[in-house]
Amino acid sequence: MKILLVNEFAQLGGAEQIANNQMEIFEDNGHDVKFLCFNKGNLQEFKKNMDIIPCCAKVNRILFKPLLYAKIRRYVKQYNPDIVIIHSLWSSPLSQYPAFKGFNTYQIVHDYNPICPNSSCVRINGDKKVCEGYRSAQCLKQCYENGSKVQLIIKYVMLRILEPIRKKYVKLFISPSSKLNEYLLRYGYNSVCINNPLGNIPNNISDNRPWQQRKKFIYAGSINKEKGILHFIKTFIVFSQNKEVELNIFGNITDDKIKKEFYTYVKKGTGKIKYHGMVSNTEVRNNMKNSDFLVMPSMWMENYPTSILEAMSEGIVVIGSDRGGIPEMLTDGSGIVYKFDSEADLIKKLNYVYLLNESEYKRMQLKAFEYVKGNNSYEMYYYRLMRCME
């Protein structure tokens, strides 16, 4: 079977990681696979089955580009795939989606972009509570921030224009999380839930770390308001008093508005909070293996974070907010979920994990590992994907 994977970038973040995982899965199962992108992102060297049709100008997003459409259409007709799987299209969706007309096209939905202009489904300028997407009352007012009103309006208009176009050219939308799938169905998308795969899952938990009183927490991700790390640090400082704990933070600061406040609170951590900056994924994974808990304190609606799967596969217990797809990954004792808007609940959950004894911790480790092993293997993902594409 000939399968065409389509994504805006060749390599950049989570969507690209899943697209590359798909390419590996399909090739391992004997399919002819090509990967079409429109921007190389941070990829250093293209693979032999990767192709690029350049499209970088931001203005393209709000225009139909006949030349780009023609190039994509010619490419797709020439390859003539049995299945097209779209991931993210960003630079010129009005030109990109119609180019797949007449082909068996599916799309993996990586975030809440089809539902929310800010892709967050959270009232950014209001009470920070979860909203119902662009159809909710006062959508623009609730999410307007100083200096971004025009940009938000453009996103809102584009979302409304793109919704019928997506539905016209995509046969089935695939959501990695049940929560996002609920939203898509509510908005009239033909959608199913298939959890993302994780590669290189070990056969068992290899935990040679000695059990010790000092507990190590790790955060790995972008440093910005939406990820909730500032909110978590403030609470961690209160929790950490008179306790043997440390919090190691890895990631790039992507929100200059909180940079000064972030460094101030790191300093207030009196050595218990350490910021390591942006490092390689390998270094993050190595530090994760030496940690006891991964924190996922997101304010916005996460979809199905790969970092949680990576931690669980390594036997690291995850503490996550009750936003998006995080709670469904941490069920039946496989992790800890707290209410994002409740500092008291977060402190309560941090105290709970701090007081876990070794047998309780290992029981939670095993639950988390069994979830990933049984639910997120390449074999399980391929089986589920092919069933919905029959």
Secondary structure, DSSP 8 states (H G I E B T S, - for coil): -EEEEEEEESSSSHHHHHHHHHHHHHHHTT-EEEEEEEE-TT-SS--TTEEE-----GGGGGS--HHHHHHHHHHHHHH--SEEEE----S-HHHHGGGGTTS-EEEE--SSTTT-TTSS-B-TTTT--B---TTSTTHHHHH--TT-HHHHHHHHHHHHHHHHHHHHH-SEEEESSHHHHHHHHHTT--EEE-----SS--SS--------SSEEEEEES-BSTTTTHHHHHHHHHHHTTTS-EEEEEES-B--GGGHHHHHHHHHHTTTSEEE--S--HHHHHHHHHT-SEEEE--SS-----HHHHHHHHTT-EEEEESSTTHHHHS-TTSSEEE-TT-HHHHHHHHHHHHT--HHHHHHHHHHHHHHHHHHS-HHHHHHHHHHHT-
